[in-house]
Every structure is written in structure tokens, then in C-alpha cells.
Amino acid sequence: MTATYPKSKQTATSKVYRAKVTGRHAITLPAELCRQLGIEVGDTIELEIQGEKAELRPAREPRIYSLEELRGILRPLYRDWDDIQQHIRELRDEWDDHPELEDVPLSNQVHE
């Protein structure tokens, strides 16, 4: 005889859902859980592990800052654009002390 379990159970402060792990370690989230969390097909979720507990939530998209916001963030560090470029030149000069970095591609070079 195979034991059957309820799909969810309610407690005073939370609701517990059950899902089965397939042979490929995939799970199907209950529709009610997806509706409650606003998870749509194709969304990415995050699982945060704390001891033996896992917290599931919709993945947060990284914040994209505007150029003005970035200027504000960097303002305490640099007086102006020339100051930023000077710092970059100094950092590149330090690379001579690290030959292991010679073959590292520079994908976002600052053009002077």
C-alpha cells in the first residue's frame, strides 16, 4: 500500500506545500503556491538554504542604475571623469606586477 499525502497543510501562521522530486531533480510547484507568490511559467526562483530549511521566492532582478545614479555613487570617490581615468591608468600600471593577468581579456575597457 502506498501512502498518500495531502498537497498542502495549513498551520496557524503558515501553509506547507508538498512537491515530488523527479529522477532529474526537478519539482513541479503547486499552482496555488505559484499564484500566491506571483510565479509565472519561465520565471526564475531562488532557494535560500538555512540549516535544513529552504526558503523559496521569486528571483529578484538586479537593480540597473542610471548614469546619474552611478555618478552620485562615485561622487565621494572621484572629483570628475579625469580623476576616474587617472585611477584606471594607475590600476593598469599595477598589472605589470602581476604577469598571470596578461591573458585576461578586458571586456569593458574605458576608451580615452
Backbone as JSON Lines, residues from 0, in Angstrom:
{"i":0,"aa":"M","n":[0.84,-1.17,0.0],"ca":[0.0,0.0,0.0],"c":[0.89,1.24,0.0]}
{"i":1,"aa":"T","n":[0.61,2.17,-0.89],"ca":[1.37,3.4,-1.0],"c":[0.71,4.48,-0.16]}
{"i":2,"aa":"A","n":[1.52,5.17,0.62],"ca":[0.99,6.26,1.44],"c":[0.71,7.46,0.56]}
{"i":3,"aa":"T","n":[-0.39,8.13,0.82],"ca":[-0.68,9.37,0.1],"c":[-0.64,10.52,1.09]}
{"i":4,"aa":"Y","n":[-0.15,11.64,0.63],"ca":[-0.01,12.81,1.48],"c":[-0.85,13.94,0.9]}
{"i":5,"aa":"P","n":[-1.38,14.79,1.76],"ca":[-2.11,15.95,1.24],"c":[-1.15,16.88,0.5]}
{"i":6,"aa":"K","n":[-1.68,17.61,-0.49],"ca":[-0.84,18.53,-1.27],"c":[-0.37,19.72,-0.44]}
{"i":7,"aa":"S","n":[-1.13,20.06,0.59],"ca":[-0.72,21.16,1.46],"c":[-1.38,20.99,2.82]}
{"i":8,"aa":"K","n":[-0.81,21.67,3.81],"ca":[-1.45,21.7,5.12],"c":[-1.31,23.1,5.69]}
{"i":9,"aa":"Q","n":[-2.33,23.51,6.4],"ca":[-2.39,24.86,6.95],"c":[-2.05,24.81,8.43]}
{"i":10,"aa":"T","n":[-1.21,25.75,8.88],"ca":[-0.97,25.92,10.31],"c":[-1.49,27.3,10.69]}
{"i":11,"aa":"A","n":[-1.32,27.67,11.93],"ca":[-1.82,28.97,12.39],"c":[-1.1,30.12,11.69]}
{"i":12,"aa":"T","n":[0.18,29.94,11.33],"ca":[0.95,31.05,10.77],"c":[1.48,30.8,9.37]}
{"i":13,"aa":"S","n":[1.29,29.61,8.83],"ca":[1.87,29.32,7.51],"c":[1.09,28.23,6.8]}
{"i":14,"aa":"K","n":[1.46,28.02,5.55],"ca":[0.9,26.93,4.77],"c":[2.07,26.14,4.21]}
{"i":15,"aa":"V","n":[2.03,24.83,4.35],"ca":[3.1,23.95,3.89],"c":[2.61,23.22,2.65]}
{"i":16,"aa":"Y","n":[3.39,23.29,1.57],"ca":[3.06,22.61,0.32],"c":[3.99,21.41,0.14]}
{"i":17,"aa":"R","n":[3.52,20.41,-0.59],"ca":[4.34,19.24,-0.91],"c":[4.54,19.18,-2.41]}
{"i":18,"aa":"A","n":[5.74,18.76,-2.82],"ca":[6.05,18.54,-4.24],"c":[7.02,17.38,-4.3]}
{"i":19,"aa":"K","n":[6.92,16.59,-5.35],"ca":[7.76,15.41,-5.5],"c":[8.96,15.74,-6.39]}
{"i":20,"aa":"V","n":[10.13,15.23,-6.01],"ca":[11.35,15.41,-6.79],"c":[11.41,14.27,-7.8]}
{"i":21,"aa":"T","n":[11.61,14.61,-9.09],"ca":[11.69,13.58,-10.13],"c":[13.11,13.04,-10.22]}
{"i":22,"aa":"G","n":[13.3,12.08,-11.1],"ca":[14.61,11.47,-11.31],"c":[15.66,12.46,-11.76]}
{"i":23,"aa":"R","n":[15.25,13.56,-12.35],"ca":[16.2,14.59,-12.81],"c":[16.28,15.74,-11.82]}
{"i":24,"aa":"H","n":[15.85,15.51,-10.59],"ca":[15.86,16.5,-9.52],"c":[14.99,17.72,-9.82]}
{"i":25,"aa":"A","n":[13.98,17.54,-10.63],"ca":[13.04,18.63,-10.93],"c":[11.83,18.5,-10.01]}
{"i":26,"aa":"I","n":[11.21,19.63,-9.7],"ca":[9.97,19.6,-8.95],"c":[8.93,20.43,-9.7]}
{"i":27,"aa":"T","n":[7.68,20.06,-9.52],"ca":[6.58,20.86,-10.06],"c":[5.95,21.58,-8.89]}
{"i":28,"aa":"L","n":[5.94,22.9,-8.96],"ca":[5.37,23.69,-7.88],"c":[3.85,23.67,-7.98]}
{"i":29,"aa":"P","n":[3.16,23.51,-6.86],"ca":[1.7,23.54,-6.9],"c":[1.18,24.87,-7.44]}
{"i":30,"aa":"A","n":[0.12,24.81,-8.24],"ca":[-0.44,26.01,-8.87],"c":[-0.82,27.05,-7.83]}
{"i":31,"aa":"E","n":[-1.4,26.61,-6.72],"ca":[-1.81,27.55,-5.67],"c":[-0.61,28.31,-5.11]}
{"i":32,"aa":"L","n":[0.51,27.63,-4.93],"ca":[1.74,28.27,-4.45],"c":[2.22,29.31,-5.46]}
{"i":33,"aa":"C","n":[2.21,28.94,-6.74],"ca":[2.64,29.88,-7.79],"c":[1.75,31.12,-7.81]}
{"i":34,"aa":"R","n":[0.45,30.93,-7.7],"ca":[-0.46,32.08,-7.67],"c":[-0.16,32.97,-6.46]}
{"i":35,"aa":"Q","n":[0.04,32.34,-5.31],"ca":[0.29,33.09,-4.08],"c":[1.56,33.92,-4.18]}
{"i":36,"aa":"L","n":[2.61,33.37,-4.82],"ca":[3.89,34.08,-4.93],"c":[4.04,34.88,-6.22]}
{"i":37,"aa":"G","n":[3.05,34.78,-7.11],"ca":[3.14,35.5,-8.38],"c":[4.17,34.92,-9.33]}
{"i":38,"aa":"I","n":[4.39,33.61,-9.25],"ca":[5.36,32.94,-10.1],"c":[4.67,32.49,-11.39]}
{"i":39,"aa":"E","n":[5.24,32.88,-12.52],"ca":[4.7,32.53,-13.84],"c":[5.62,31.51,-14.51]}
{"i":40,"aa":"V","n":[5.11,30.81,-15.51],"ca":[5.92,29.88,-16.3],"c":[7.1,30.64,-16.89]}
{"i":41,"aa":"G","n":[8.3,30.09,-16.74],"ca":[9.5,30.73,-17.27],"c":[10.22,31.63,-16.28]}
{"i":42,"aa":"D","n":[9.57,31.95,-15.15],"ca":[10.22,32.78,-14.13],"c":[11.37,32.01,-13.49]}
{"i":43,"aa":"T","n":[12.3,32.75,-12.92],"ca":[13.39,32.16,-12.15],"c":[13.05,32.33,-10.68]}
{"i":44,"aa":"I","n":[13.34,31.29,-9.91],"ca":[13.11,31.36,-8.47],"c":[14.44,31.22,-7.74]}
{"i":45,"aa":"E","n":[14.46,31.65,-6.5],"ca":[15.63,31.48,-5.64],"c":[15.24,30.54,-4.5]}
{"i":46,"aa":"L","n":[16.19,29.7,-4.11],"ca":[16.01,28.86,-2.93],"c":[17.14,29.21,-1.97]}
{"i":47,"aa":"E","n":[16.79,29.71,-0.8],"ca":[17.79,30.05,0.21],"c":[17.77,28.97,1.28]}
{"i":48,"aa":"I","n":[18.92,28.36,1.51],"ca":[19.03,27.26,2.47],"c":[19.47,27.82,3.82]}
{"i":49,"aa":"Q","n":[18.73,27.44,4.85],"ca":[19.07,27.82,6.23],"c":[18.95,26.55,7.07]}
{"i":50,"aa":"G","n":[20.11,25.92,7.32],"ca":[20.09,24.64,8.03],"c":[19.38,23.6,7.19]}
{"i":51,"aa":"E","n":[18.31,23.02,7.72],"ca":[17.54,22.03,6.97],"c":[16.3,22.63,6.32]}
{"i":52,"aa":"K","n":[16.18,23.95,6.32],"ca":[15.02,24.6,5.72],"c":[15.44,25.3,4.44]}
{"i":53,"aa":"A","n":[14.52,25.35,3.49],"ca":[14.75,26.07,2.24],"c":[13.62,27.08,2.06]}
{"i":54,"aa":"E","n":[14.0,28.32,1.79],"ca":[13.01,29.37,1.54],"c":[12.98,29.62,0.04]}
{"i":55,"aa":"L","n":[11.8,29.5,-0.56],"ca":[11.61,29.69,-1.99],"c":[10.97,31.05,-2.22]}
{"i":56,"aa":"R","n":[11.46,31.78,-3.23],"ca":[10.87,33.08,-3.56],"c":[11.18,33.41,-5.02]}
{"i":57,"aa":"P","n":[10.37,34.28,-5.62],"ca":[10.71,34.73,-6.97],"c":[12.07,35.42,-6.94]}
{"i":58,"aa":"A","n":[12.89,35.17,-7.96],"ca":[14.22,35.8,-8.02],"c":[14.06,37.29,-8.25]}
{"i":59,"aa":"R","n":[14.88,38.05,-7.57],"ca":[14.87,39.49,-7.74],"c":[15.82,39.85,-8.87]}
{"i":60,"aa":"E","n":[15.38,40.68,-9.76],"ca":[16.24,41.14,-10.85],"c":[17.25,42.13,-10.27]}
{"i":61,"aa":"P","n":[18.5,42.06,-10.72],"ca":[19.47,43.02,-10.2],"c":[19.07,44.44,-10.6]}
{"i":62,"aa":"R","n":[19.31,45.37,-9.69],"ca":[18.96,46.77,-9.95],"c":[19.87,47.34,-11.03]}
{"i":63,"aa":"I","n":[19.28,48.05,-11.96],"ca":[20.05,48.72,-13.01],"c":[20.04,50.21,-12.67]}
{"i":64,"aa":"Y","n":[21.23,50.74,-12.46],"ca":[21.36,52.15,-12.1],"c":[21.48,53.01,-13.34]}
{"i":65,"aa":"S","n":[20.9,54.2,-13.27],"ca":[21.07,55.16,-14.36],"c":[22.46,55.77,-14.24]}
{"i":66,"aa":"L","n":[22.92,56.41,-15.31],"ca":[24.23,57.05,-15.29],"c":[24.29,58.12,-14.2]}
{"i":67,"aa":"E","n":[23.21,58.85,-14.02],"ca":[23.17,59.88,-12.98],"c":[23.31,59.28,-11.59]}
{"i":68,"aa":"E","n":[22.64,58.13,-11.36],"ca":[22.76,57.47,-10.05],"c":[24.18,56.99,-9.82]}
{"i":69,"aa":"L","n":[24.81,56.45,-10.87],"ca":[26.19,55.99,-10.73],"c":[27.13,57.15,-10.44]}
{"i":70,"aa":"R","n":[26.89,58.27,-11.09],"ca":[27.71,59.45,-10.81],"c":[27.58,59.85,-9.35]}
{"i":71,"aa":"G","n":[26.36,59.77,-8.84],"ca":[26.14,60.1,-7.43],"c":[26.84,59.13,-6.49]}
{"i":72,"aa":"I","n":[26.85,57.85,-6.85],"ca":[27.52,56.85,-6.02],"c":[29.02,57.08,-6.01]}
{"i":73,"aa":"L","n":[29.59,57.44,-7.18],"ca":[31.04,57.62,-7.29],"c":[31.52,59.0,-6.83]}
{"i":74,"aa":"R","n":[30.61,59.94,-6.67],"ca":[30.99,61.32,-6.34],"c":[31.91,61.41,-5.12]}
{"i":75,"aa":"P","n":[31.66,60.66,-4.03],"ca":[32.57,60.77,-2.88],"c":[33.98,60.23,-3.18]}
{"i":76,"aa":"L","n":[34.13,59.4,-4.21],"ca":[35.42,58.79,-4.51],"c":[36.23,59.56,-5.54]}
{"i":77,"aa":"Y","n":[35.55,60.21,-6.48],"ca":[36.24,60.87,-7.59],"c":[35.67,62.27,-7.8]}
{"i":78,"aa":"R","n":[36.56,63.22,-8.09],"ca":[36.12,64.6,-8.33],"c":[35.43,64.74,-9.68]}
{"i":79,"aa":"D","n":[35.99,64.08,-10.71],"ca":[35.46,64.23,-12.06],"c":[35.91,63.04,-12.91]}
{"i":80,"aa":"W","n":[35.54,63.08,-14.2],"ca":[35.86,61.99,-15.13],"c":[37.37,61.8,-15.28]}
{"i":81,"aa":"D","n":[38.12,62.89,-15.29],"ca":[39.58,62.8,-15.39],"c":[40.17,62.04,-14.2]}
{"i":82,"aa":"D","n":[39.59,62.27,-13.03],"ca":[40.05,61.58,-11.82],"c":[39.81,60.06,-11.94]}
{"i":83,"aa":"I","n":[38.66,59.69,-12.5],"ca":[38.35,58.26,-12.72],"c":[39.35,57.65,-13.69]}
{"i":84,"aa":"Q","n":[39.6,58.33,-14.81],"ca":[40.54,57.81,-15.81],"c":[41.95,57.68,-15.24]}
{"i":85,"aa":"Q","n":[42.35,58.62,-14.4],"ca":[43.67,58.55,-13.77],"c":[43.76,57.32,-12.88]}
{"i":86,"aa":"H","n":[42.72,57.05,-12.13],"ca":[42.7,55.88,-11.26],"c":[42.8,54.59,-12.08]}
{"i":87,"aa":"I","n":[42.09,54.53,-13.19],"ca":[42.15,53.36,-14.07],"c":[43.56,53.17,-14.6]}
{"i":88,"aa":"R","n":[44.21,54.26,-15.02],"ca":[45.6,54.17,-15.51],"c":[46.53,53.63,-14.43]}
{"i":89,"aa":"E","n":[46.34,54.1,-13.2],"ca":[47.18,53.63,-12.09],"c":[46.97,52.14,-11.84]}
{"i":90,"aa":"L","n":[45.72,51.7,-11.9],"ca":[45.44,50.27,-11.71],"c":[46.07,49.43,-12.82]}
{"i":91,"aa":"R","n":[45.99,49.91,-14.05],"ca":[46.59,49.18,-15.17],"c":[48.11,49.11,-15.03]}
{"i":92,"aa":"D","n":[48.73,50.18,-14.53],"ca":[50.17,50.17,-14.31],"c":[50.56,49.11,-13.29]}
{"i":93,"aa":"E","n":[49.68,48.85,-12.32],"ca":[49.95,47.83,-11.31],"c":[49.93,46.42,-11.92]}
{"i":94,"aa":"W","n":[49.29,46.25,-13.07],"ca":[49.22,44.93,-13.7],"c":[50.6,44.4,-14.06]}
{"i":95,"aa":"D","n":[51.56,45.31,-14.27],"ca":[52.92,44.86,-14.59],"c":[53.48,43.98,-13.48]}
{"i":96,"aa":"D","n":[52.97,44.16,-12.26],"ca":[53.42,43.36,-11.12],"c":[52.72,42.0,-11.07]}
{"i":97,"aa":"H","n":[51.78,41.77,-12.0],"ca":[51.01,40.52,-11.99],"c":[50.99,39.9,-13.39]}
{"i":98,"aa":"P","n":[52.06,39.2,-13.79],"ca":[52.12,38.62,-15.13],"c":[51.03,37.58,-15.38]}
{"i":99,"aa":"E","n":[50.46,37.0,-14.34],"ca":[49.4,36.0,-14.53],"c":[48.13,36.62,-15.11]}
{"i":100,"aa":"L","n":[48.04,37.94,-15.1],"ca":[46.85,38.62,-15.64],"c":[47.0,39.01,-17.11]}
{"i":101,"aa":"E","n":[48.15,38.71,-17.7],"ca":[48.41,39.14,-19.08],"c":[47.37,38.67,-20.08]}
{"i":102,"aa":"D","n":[46.9,37.45,-19.94],"ca":[45.98,36.88,-20.93],"c":[44.51,37.06,-20.56]}
{"i":103,"aa":"V","n":[44.22,37.8,-19.51],"ca":[42.84,38.02,-19.12],"c":[42.23,39.06,-20.06]}
{"i":104,"aa":"P","n":[41.11,38.69,-20.75],"ca":[40.51,39.65,-21.69],"c":[39.87,40.82,-20.95]}
{"i":105,"aa":"L","n":[39.95,41.97,-21.55],"ca":[39.32,43.17,-21.0],"c":[38.04,43.42,-21.78]}
{"i":106,"aa":"S","n":[36.91,43.06,-21.2],"ca":[35.66,43.17,-21.94],"c":[35.08,44.57,-21.91]}
{"i":107,"aa":"N","n":[35.36,45.32,-20.88],"ca":[34.77,46.65,-20.75],"c":[35.85,47.7,-20.58]}
{"i":108,"aa":"Q","n":[36.66,47.88,-21.57],"ca":[37.75,48.84,-21.48],"c":[37.2,50.26,-21.57]}
{"i":109,"aa":"V","n":[37.83,51.15,-20.84],"ca":[37.49,52.58,-20.92],"c":[38.34,53.18,-22.03]}
{"i":110,"aa":"H","n":[37.68,53.81,-22.98],"ca":[38.4,54.41,-24.1],"c":[38.68,55.87,-23.8]}
{"i":111,"aa":"E","n":[39.91,56.25,-23.99],"ca":[40.29,57.64,-23.71],"c":[40.19,58.48,-24.95]}
